[in-house]
Structures are given as C-alpha cells and as structure tokens.
Amino acid sequence: MTHAWVDVVFWSLIGAGTAVSAINMTWECLPCRLSQVTHNERLIERLCRNSPCAH
C-alpha cells in the first residue's frame, strides 16, 4: 500500500516554506528598491540603511 499523501504533504511543506521565504525577501527589499528607483536620498537613507538588499 502506497502512502501518496506523504508525498503531497512533504512537497506542500517545501512549497509553503519557499513561498514564505520569497514573500519575506520581497517585503524587506521592496521599499528600499522603490526609493532607489525614485532617487529620493532621504528615503534611501531611511529605508536602505538596515536592508540586506541595499547593494
């Protein structure tokens, strides 16, 4: 007897973890990247100072 639900649960957890990581990275980087696009020095200093995406 095969347990197909084990594969479904395993890959669902992998997919959910990947999605959460991608959303978290986007949420951290988006404000900094938008301020860089607008070339607003005040926002760049405020939003990108502690951002891992500033480089």
WOJOUR-V371475 format. One record per residue. N is the residue number from 1. RES is the residue in one letter. OMEGA is omega in whole degrees, 0 to 359 (none if undefined). BURIAL is b if it has 16 or more other C-alpha atoms within 10 Angstrom, else e. Layout:
# WOJOUR-V371475
n | res | omega | burial
N | RES | OMEGA | BURIAL
N | RES | OMEGA | BURIAL
This chain:
# WOJOUR-V371475
n | res | omega | burial
1 | M | 179 | e
2 | T | 179 | e
3 | H | 182 | e
4 | A | 182 | e
5 | W | 178 | e
6 | V | 177 | e
7 | D | 180 | e
8 | V | 180 | e
9 | V | 180 | e
10 | F | 182 | e
11 | W | 176 | e
12 | S | 178 | e
13 | L | 176 | e
14 | I | 180 | e
15 | G | 179 | e
16 | A | 179 | e
17 | G | 178 | e
18 | T | 180 | e
19 | A | 179 | e
20 | V | 178 | e
21 | S | 180 | e
22 | A | 179 | e
23 | I | 180 | e
24 | N | 180 | e
25 | M | 178 | e
26 | T | 181 | e
27 | W | 179 | e
28 | E | 187 | b
29 | C | 188 | b
30 | L | 181 | e
31 | P | 180 | b
32 | C | 182 | b
33 | R | 178 | b
34 | L | 179 | e
35 | S | 177 | b
36 | Q | 179 | b
37 | V | 181 | e
38 | T | 179 | e
39 | H | 178 | e
40 | N | 185 | e
41 | E | 181 | e
42 | R | 179 | e
43 | L | 179 | b
44 | I | 180 | b
45 | E | 184 | e
46 | R | 188 | e
47 | L | 186 | b
48 | C | 184 | b
49 | R | 183 | e
50 | N | 183 | e
51 | S | 176 | e
52 | P | 185 | e
53 | C | 186 | e
54 | A | 185 | e
55 | H | none | e
